[in-house]
Amino acid sequence: MITLSRRQLLRRLGVGSAVLPFLGNLPSLAGTTSAAPKKRLVIVFSPDGVVKKNFWPTEPGPFATLPPVVRPIDLPPILKPLEPFRDQLLMLKGVHDKVQGDGDRHMRGMGCLLTGIELFPGNIQGGGETPAGWSSGLSIDQEIKNFLQSRPETATRMGSLEFGVLVPNRADTWTRMVYAGPNKPVAPIDDPYQMFHRLYGQMKDRESMKSVLDELHEDLATVSSALPTEDRRILEEHTALVRQFEKDLASHHAEVAHAVPVLEQGIVEQNDQMPKISRMQIELVVASLAADFTRVASLQYTNSVGQAHMKWVGVEEGQHDLSHEPNSNEAAQEKLTKINTWYAGEVAHLAKRLAETPEPGGHGSLLDHTTILWTNELGEGNSHSLDDIPWLMVGKGLGFTMGRSLDFKGVPHNRLHLSIAHAMGHTGLVRFGNPDYCGDGPLTGLV
């Protein structure tokens, strides 16, 4: 059997290249004989630290019953939304951000979170400490992306995708966690309409919202008729995802459009639309992974010093203001617990949507081949601690042993980044970020 490339097939059928975004995940057009299962990584960020007593288990242990039979530990209050996925959770305590240098801890927390290396000197003044600039190295997601893009069998159309939810339009060290290289911050796209246009192109103006699929209906039907049965099924699933998202986008476009977020006294103008924007971005994350547009993505909620006002969970105050209250302020601790539980619910929803989506051309679900990494720039907001940075994984994509909580008792987070890179196949990476924090290499005990 002769395998055609996607473009060769389109030329043979006489249809336009606008159909190409719908063909990226079809096994018969993959252009490679590699049978290796796909591995995917989605990094989710939420800001301002956590309420430690309600986030971390009281002790390490199994979340699920594992042989030999041991009673599972309870999920802490903040993680209750993730209860359906307790057997696919991996919680890593004692993994610290030890990077020093210029900038306040919010700045270093954000700029060094994924890079593991110091910020450049600069003129951005933080909270009483030395001013700083951008990170002096690339982030681990971009390191992994570059590796995957260098190999034909793992290269994808987009390489990586950076999603945002109410990320301020201003560019500074508090708003950027992804870096393509030294002094090269990558801005997340936090407008679902703009991200949809990037993924599928040909989008009409917001007022008409004419469907991409309507214009491609005949071409898609022509291509479908020439595909094997399994490919036709995958194509139908993908177009159904896009159709549903178009309906959602059309019904909400007036409410969620905020291409230039405006800040006024720390409140994002479209603050109250945060839940809708989050769910729309999650749908696009799922669609982009299912279509194999990318195998590396990030989803950034607001920014370091994030000041969301989560009225939908009964919290009127800004998140950052609350995070500065002492632990003795029980009312503030309760409100911060509600805020972080909402973030956990969004991570759980992403996991649920991945679990509901079949692995194209393979076995199981997308969640079986994807790992969500939920993290934060601080371990705790009021102390601005960079110790015990929250690292919570959901999903089996990296091949780690899930269903448990571990305590590494103070290792640098550079070693965790090495572990993730190796699990994604980038085993030649022996140092990442500041080499002084790479110690003995990847963490042991994850597999």
Order of alpha helices (4+ residues) and beta strands (2+ residues): alpha-beta-alpha-beta-beta-alpha-alpha-beta-beta-beta-alpha-alpha-alpha-beta-beta-alpha-beta-alpha-alpha-beta-beta-beta-alpha
